């Protein structure tokens, strides 16, 4: 097996699959990447069994084949200028052999030539490397394939991920039998809408957007929030307008496919913390506030709030059109600031206490320039809503304590 490819393109591919190479692999083969040469493409694949990434790059293939090789040693064999990464270029027939990656599957070794560097790295049989599903296999049988707007999907994931509790992932790894329901993101697609939801110990996030073109089927997937945080930036870097999402018939793994990149994510137990009843229908009171001043006000009172259980008080004052953001501490006293709001004429003002860092997360994740603050006295819940042209999001912060206006 022998190929020629751009060293910068290979370095970029190795950087993309690095997120799936475990630092402490369960078995030695997981510390390797699989190099597959076929047609006019070289595919670089890596997996930690929970997350798999396959990156395809142009290459001139003289002999087809596949071999697994140590990721660390392959990266180390590249010339320093190549390891920095360059924009991917198309390999042409006249490509110089001076920048070549030669793979000899017969002797299970890989000869690497990059710049003035020459290295021979011991390899392993390609058959020992875990098989990653492709688009052709993922949607076969009882599986399904769905096309999503990639920029919109990345934006929606970023908006809801703030509610997922990363401590659940740590507990799942270190506590046998622990069910990390709060480190999950729910994806629901049906008809012309897509909905993402995440639930933390004290908050819930929902984000809805259009599904173009509308889909005749229906699906609901529970995905690990930690893996989604790794997946979305990689997909976004491709610059593709859309991504295909495919679920295999066994429902064990889901595939995110673009022309140059495949990302495979193992699915956890398909159970999600209940959230439907936590997003009330009719607010007791509602106020419209600009996002930037609210974020600045929360930053201003954060130090005092952090000393008192991260509690911050919000008080709308309809007569003056202001929102008072206040934090108190016995030793430091009170710190507060006022910002302008728009309160509906028929809505009573409200005064409530909520968790400062949960509110900050919601405000930072929201995309719109103006946010709606809604208080639901019966459910003891503060909801932050953000409306944009392409999607809308809502963040329910649970378990605040409230007092009626004027108490």
PyMOL commands that set and color helices and strands:
alter all, ss='L'
color gray80, all
select helices_A, chain A and resi 7-20+28-31+71-77+80-83+126-128+135-138+150-163+167-174+181-183+225-237+276-278+291-306+356-365
alter helices_A, ss='H'
color red, helices_A
select strands_A, chain A and resi 2-4+32-38+41-47+51-58+60-63+65-70+100-104+109-114+117-124+144-149+184-199+203-224+242-247+253-257+261-266+285-290+311-317+322-329+333-343+350-355+370-376+381-387+391-398+401-404
alter strands_A, ss='S'
color yellow, strands_A
deselect
rebuild
show_as cartoon
